[in-house]
Amino acid sequence: MKIWVDADACPVVIKQILFRAAKRTETAVTLVANHAMSTPPSPFVSFLRVSSGFDVADNEIVKRTEPGDLVITADIPLAAEIIEKGGLALNPRGQLYTRDNIKERLETRDFMESMRSSGMEVGGGPAPLNQKDRQDFANNLDKILMQKRS
């Protein structure tokens, strides 16, 4: 299993958790972004820079993901593509996207998008990442990595 990170919007604290997990479990983690990003010196962590543009990083992640790989993203359409391809998708708040919940999340996202595009003011987005979110992410990441090892 490889871990692919939609790194442009991934919080630094989540990347740090991923770097530690990569080292501890000897799992390959690749950050994909359209701007330069530093990574720790590690044989398990790499960085792939893609050109700027709408969904360029997402498309590269989909292209490279294989069944059983894990993608870290808050991007619901990207998560849906990964699930369709047989991969796993985990958001930075520790919520696992599944075949059972992705359709509902896509519908909610699309509804909110249509509300915004029609000129309606819709809430200010998600709350900042908190300690519980970080802990949920670390716990679910560990659970996924342990399941893959057994």
C-alpha positions as CSV (number, residue, x, y, z in Angstrom):
1,M,0.0,0.0,0.0
2,K,1.1,3.5,-0.8
3,I,-0.2,6.7,0.6
4,W,-0.9,9.6,-1.7
5,V,-1.5,13.1,-0.2
6,D,-3.5,15.9,-1.8
7,A,-0.9,18.2,-0.3
8,D,-1.8,21.6,-1.5
9,A,-4.5,22.0,1.2
10,C,-3.4,19.4,3.7
11,P,-2.6,20.9,7.1
12,V,1.0,20.8,8.2
13,V,0.1,18.9,11.4
14,I,-1.4,16.1,9.3
15,K,1.6,15.9,7.1
16,Q,3.8,15.6,10.2
17,I,1.6,12.7,11.4
18,L,2.0,11.1,8.0
19,F,5.8,11.5,8.0
20,R,6.0,9.8,11.4
21,A,3.7,7.0,10.3
22,A,5.8,6.5,7.1
23,K,8.9,6.1,9.1
24,R,7.4,3.9,11.8
25,T,5.6,1.5,9.3
26,E,8.0,1.9,6.4
27,T,5.1,2.9,4.2
28,A,5.7,5.0,1.1
29,V,4.0,8.5,1.4
30,T,4.0,10.8,-1.7
31,L,2.8,14.4,-1.4
32,V,1.4,15.8,-4.6
33,A,1.1,19.5,-5.0
34,N,1.5,22.3,-7.6
35,H,3.9,24.4,-5.5
36,A,7.2,23.5,-3.8
37,M,7.0,21.8,-0.5
38,S,9.7,20.6,1.9
39,T,9.7,17.0,3.1
40,P,11.9,15.3,5.7
41,P,14.8,13.3,4.5
42,S,13.4,9.8,4.4
43,P,13.4,6.9,2.0
44,F,9.6,6.6,2.7
45,V,8.6,10.2,1.9
46,S,8.6,11.8,-1.5
47,F,7.2,14.8,-3.2
48,L,5.7,15.1,-6.7
49,R,5.3,18.6,-8.1
50,V,2.6,19.0,-10.8
51,S,1.8,22.0,-13.0
52,S,-0.7,24.5,-11.8
53,G,-4.2,24.2,-13.0
54,F,-7.7,23.0,-12.0
55,D,-7.6,19.4,-10.7
56,V,-4.1,18.7,-12.0
57,A,-2.9,17.3,-8.7
58,D,-6.1,15.4,-8.3
59,N,-5.9,13.9,-11.7
60,E,-2.3,12.8,-11.1
61,I,-3.3,11.1,-7.8
62,V,-6.1,9.3,-9.5
63,K,-3.8,8.2,-12.3
64,R,-1.1,6.8,-9.9
65,T,-3.4,5.3,-7.3
66,E,-3.8,1.5,-7.3
67,P,-6.4,-0.6,-5.6
68,G,-5.6,-0.7,-1.9
69,D,-3.7,2.6,-1.8
70,L,-4.7,5.3,0.6
71,V,-5.3,8.9,-0.4
72,I,-5.4,11.7,2.1
73,T,-7.8,14.4,0.9
74,A,-10.6,16.7,1.9
75,D,-11.7,16.8,-1.8
76,I,-14.9,14.8,-2.0
77,P,-14.9,14.3,-5.8
78,L,-11.3,13.1,-5.6
79,A,-12.3,10.7,-2.8
80,A,-15.2,9.4,-4.9
81,E,-12.8,8.6,-7.8
82,I,-10.4,6.9,-5.5
83,I,-13.1,4.7,-4.0
84,E,-14.3,3.9,-7.4
85,K,-10.8,2.8,-8.3
86,G,-10.6,0.5,-5.3
87,G,-8.5,2.7,-3.1
88,L,-9.2,4.2,0.4
89,A,-9.7,7.9,1.1
90,L,-9.3,9.5,4.5
91,N,-9.8,13.2,5.2
92,P,-7.6,15.3,7.4
93,R,-10.2,15.2,10.2
94,G,-9.9,11.4,10.3
95,Q,-13.2,10.5,8.5
96,L,-12.9,7.6,6.1
97,Y,-14.8,8.0,2.9
98,T,-16.6,4.8,1.9
99,R,-18.9,3.5,-0.8
100,D,-21.7,3.9,1.8
101,N,-21.1,7.6,2.6
102,I,-19.5,9.1,-0.4
103,K,-22.7,9.6,-2.5
104,E,-24.4,11.6,0.3
105,R,-21.3,13.7,0.7
106,L,-21.1,14.4,-3.0
107,E,-24.8,15.4,-3.0
108,T,-24.3,17.7,0.0
109,R,-21.3,19.3,-1.7
110,D,-23.1,19.8,-5.0
111,F,-26.1,21.3,-3.2
112,M,-23.9,23.8,-1.3
113,E,-22.1,24.6,-4.5
114,S,-25.4,25.3,-6.3
115,M,-26.5,27.5,-3.4
116,R,-23.3,29.5,-3.6
117,S,-23.4,29.9,-7.4
118,S,-27.0,31.1,-7.2
119,G,-25.8,34.0,-5.0
120,M,-26.9,32.7,-1.6
121,E,-24.5,33.2,1.2
122,V,-23.7,29.9,2.8
123,G,-21.7,29.4,6.1
124,G,-18.1,30.1,6.3
125,G,-16.7,26.6,5.7
126,P,-15.3,24.1,8.1
127,A,-14.0,24.9,11.5
128,P,-10.3,25.0,12.1
129,L,-8.7,21.6,12.7
130,N,-8.7,20.9,16.5
131,Q,-6.9,18.4,18.7
132,K,-9.8,15.8,18.4
133,D,-9.6,16.0,14.6
134,R,-5.8,15.4,14.8
135,Q,-6.3,12.5,17.2
136,D,-9.1,11.0,15.0
137,F,-6.8,11.2,11.9
138,A,-3.9,9.6,13.7
139,N,-6.1,6.8,15.1
140,N,-7.8,6.0,11.8
141,L,-4.5,6.2,9.9
142,D,-3.0,3.7,12.4
143,K,-6.0,1.4,12.1
144,I,-5.8,1.4,8.3
145,L,-2.0,0.8,8.3
146,M,-2.4,-2.1,10.8
147,Q,-5.2,-3.7,8.7
148,K,-3.0,-3.5,5.6
149,R,-0.1,-5.2,7.5
150,S,-2.2,-8.2,8.6
